[in-house]
Structure formats: structure tokens, C-alpha cells
């Protein structure tokens, strides 16, 4: 006897869910296009200002270099063999020195590279922001794709091409985020070598080279993000009519 009541409740819940889905769909359709046409150009200008600012400026690259004086005090003034001399040390002696590293007189705290840390702190929210916005734009175009039919699919192919560019850009942003997260762990392992073998200059030089390389990499990532905003805006702006209405069902009369 309760079956009709249960069915009514299920239909009511289904209606509520469908209303929520339609509300979400309408929200994406209303906001996504405005985001591409208005927000993306503003973001291009904003990122250009960041690239020219103090944190990412190439002229400030000297600040990327590390100061090893606190980690290896008076090392250059010591009377022991230099890094060049170690190349000609007997194999047995080199092995002994490597297996018995110079002990630190007291615990040493090795600071992170301040310039690269500042770059990472700025890049992370930028990458998260573009990944989220591209996800919304992707949903917008997918919601505009019409049902599958034979013929008259030129506009649909344009939608698919634009979607492919957006998916690739979103994937790149996530990959860049992963690279940022790995920086501190990788550098920490390299620093541990410096603490274990403070007399081997190559370990310190390796960290300096690593930091310098990542300085340029992070600038390139920011440039890629700027180019993504620019190119996605450009391709959507040029094809906006076909994206909005991929199929035209109105055919003119021959007479």
C-alpha cells in the first residue's frame, strides 16, 4: 500500500536533483563565456606586470646564488687540499676522506633559496587559478556540444579542436604544479650531501646550478601561463559563433 507514496517521494527527489543540475548548467553557461572574453585579457596584462616585477626579473638573477659561508665556514681559507687537488689524490686516500666526512662543529640550518621560494609562492596560486578556470571553460564548451547527428558537423569539429587545446593547457598547469612540489624535496637531498661532505665543492656548485636552472624554468612557466590565457582567449573569440551554435538548421529557400 505504501508503494505509490514511495514512488511519489522518489519522483520528487529526482525533480529536485534535475533542478539542481539545470541550475548548475545555467550558471556555467552564463559565467564561462564572460570569463574568457573579459577576465582572460586582464590576466594577460597582470602576468606581464609580474614578469617585469622584482621576483621574476632577470636582472635580479644574482640573488639566486646561495651563500655557503654559514654551512662551510673558513673552508676556502683552510690549509687542506683544494677541490682541484682532490682530483690528483691517491684513490685510497680519496676513499678514506669520502667515507669519513668532515663533522660539523655544531648543527647548521640551511635556508631555502629565498628567491625561488618567493617565485614558487607566487606561481602556485596562479597555476591553481588557471587550472580551475580552464576546467570551467571545458565544461562550458562540452555543454554546448549538440547531440550526435549525421552531417552538418563542421561547428562541432571546431568545438572539439578548442576542447583539445583547453584539455592540454589544463594538464600542463597540473604538471607544473607537481614540479613545484618536488623542488624542496630534491634540493633537500642535494643539501644533505653538502652537509655530509662540506669539503667537496662540486655538491655546492650543483645546487647553485640547479637553482639557476629552476629560476629560468619558473619564468618560462609563467610565460606559458600568460600564453595560455592569450591563446585560449584568441581561439574562442575567433570561433565564438560556432562554439555557441555549432549547427545551423536554417537553410535559405532556393526561390
Secondary structure, 3 states (H helix, E strand, C coil): CCHHHHHHHHHHHHHHHHHHHHHHHHHHHHHHHHHHHHHHHHHHHHHHHHHHCCCCCHHHHHHHCCCCCCCCCCCCCCCCCCCCHHHHCCHHHHHHHHHCCCCCCCCCCCCCCHHHHHHHHHHHHHHHHHHHHHHHHHHHHHHHCCCCCCCCCHHHHHHHHHHHHHHHHHHHHHHHHHHHHHHHHHHHHHHHHHHHCCCCHHHHHHHHHHHHHHHHHHHHHHHHHHHHHHHHHHHHHHCHHHHHCCCCCCCCCCC
